[in-house]
């Protein structure tokens, strides 16, 4: 997993999207959480990995992801890659958290 640009670089350049290189794929997702589909917020709130991944990817990229019989492990790995690309420490925490 390698991202084209760091979250800080994308934010500094005010880029609306982040491109994630994951295995042999490149996926583009919205950087700003205010631009995420409402289904993503609901899935995030309920801890539903598939809903998060599907919502962030949109239908065309979701279809690309599902090629070759992907598993829940694959979805979890992609969700983790998304979290890192968006500047979260993990899929469940923000690096900016101060608890």
C-alpha positions as CSV (number, residue, x, y, z in Angstrom):
1,X,0.0,0.0,0.0
2,X,1.4,3.3,-1.0
3,X,-0.3,6.7,-1.4
4,X,0.5,9.1,-4.2
5,X,0.7,12.0,-1.8
6,X,0.7,12.3,2.0
7,X,-2.4,13.6,3.7
8,X,-0.5,16.8,4.7
9,X,0.6,17.4,1.1
10,X,-3.0,17.0,-0.2
11,X,-4.4,19.2,2.5
12,X,-1.7,21.9,2.0
13,X,-2.5,21.9,-1.7
14,X,-6.2,22.0,-0.9
15,X,-6.8,18.9,-3.1
16,X,-10.4,17.7,-2.8
17,X,-9.5,14.0,-3.4
18,X,-6.8,11.6,-2.3
19,X,-5.6,8.8,-4.6
20,X,-4.7,5.5,-3.0
21,X,-2.5,2.9,-4.6
22,X,-3.6,-0.5,-3.2
23,X,-2.2,-3.6,-4.7
24,X,-2.6,-3.3,-8.4
25,X,-5.4,-0.6,-8.1
26,X,-5.6,3.1,-7.8
27,X,-8.7,4.5,-6.0
28,X,-9.7,8.1,-5.6
29,X,-11.7,9.1,-2.6
30,X,-12.9,12.5,-1.2
31,X,-10.4,14.0,1.4
32,X,-12.9,16.3,3.1
33,X,-15.3,14.4,5.4
34,X,-18.0,17.0,4.6
35,X,-18.0,15.6,1.1
36,X,-18.4,12.0,2.0
37,X,-21.7,10.4,1.1
38,X,-24.0,10.2,4.2
39,X,-24.0,6.4,3.9
40,X,-20.3,6.5,4.8
41,X,-21.0,8.5,8.0
42,X,-23.7,6.0,8.9
43,X,-21.4,3.0,8.2
44,X,-18.6,4.6,10.1
45,X,-20.9,5.3,13.1
46,X,-22.0,1.6,13.0
47,X,-18.5,0.1,12.4
48,X,-19.5,-1.3,9.0
49,X,-16.3,-1.7,7.0
50,X,-18.0,-2.8,3.8
51,X,-20.4,0.2,3.9
52,X,-17.4,2.6,4.5
53,X,-15.4,1.1,1.6
54,X,-18.3,0.9,-0.8
55,X,-19.5,4.4,0.0
56,X,-16.0,6.0,-0.3
57,X,-15.3,4.2,-3.6
58,X,-18.6,4.8,-5.3
59,X,-20.2,2.3,-7.6
60,X,-17.6,2.2,-10.4
61,X,-14.6,1.8,-8.1
62,X,-16.5,-0.6,-5.9
63,X,-17.0,-2.8,-9.0
64,X,-13.3,-2.6,-9.7
65,X,-12.5,-3.5,-6.1
66,X,-14.8,-6.6,-6.1
67,X,-13.1,-8.2,-9.1
68,X,-11.4,-11.5,-8.4
69,X,-13.4,-12.5,-5.3
70,X,-12.2,-10.0,-2.7
71,X,-12.6,-11.0,1.0
72,X,-13.5,-9.2,4.2
73,X,-9.7,-9.2,4.9
74,X,-9.2,-7.3,1.6
75,X,-11.9,-4.8,2.5
76,X,-10.3,-4.3,5.9
77,X,-6.9,-3.7,4.4
78,X,-8.3,-1.2,1.9
79,X,-10.2,0.6,4.7
80,X,-7.0,0.8,6.7
81,X,-5.2,2.3,3.6
82,X,-8.0,4.8,3.2
83,X,-7.7,5.8,6.9
84,X,-4.0,6.3,6.6
85,X,-4.3,8.3,3.3
86,X,-6.9,10.6,5.1
87,X,-4.6,11.2,8.0
88,X,-6.0,8.8,10.6
89,X,-3.7,6.7,12.7
90,X,-5.9,3.7,12.0
91,X,-9.3,3.1,10.6
92,X,-10.7,3.8,14.1
93,X,-8.6,6.8,15.3
94,X,-7.6,10.2,14.1
95,X,-4.0,11.1,14.4
96,X,-5.3,14.5,15.7
97,X,-7.2,12.9,18.6
98,X,-6.3,14.2,22.0
99,X,-7.9,11.8,24.5
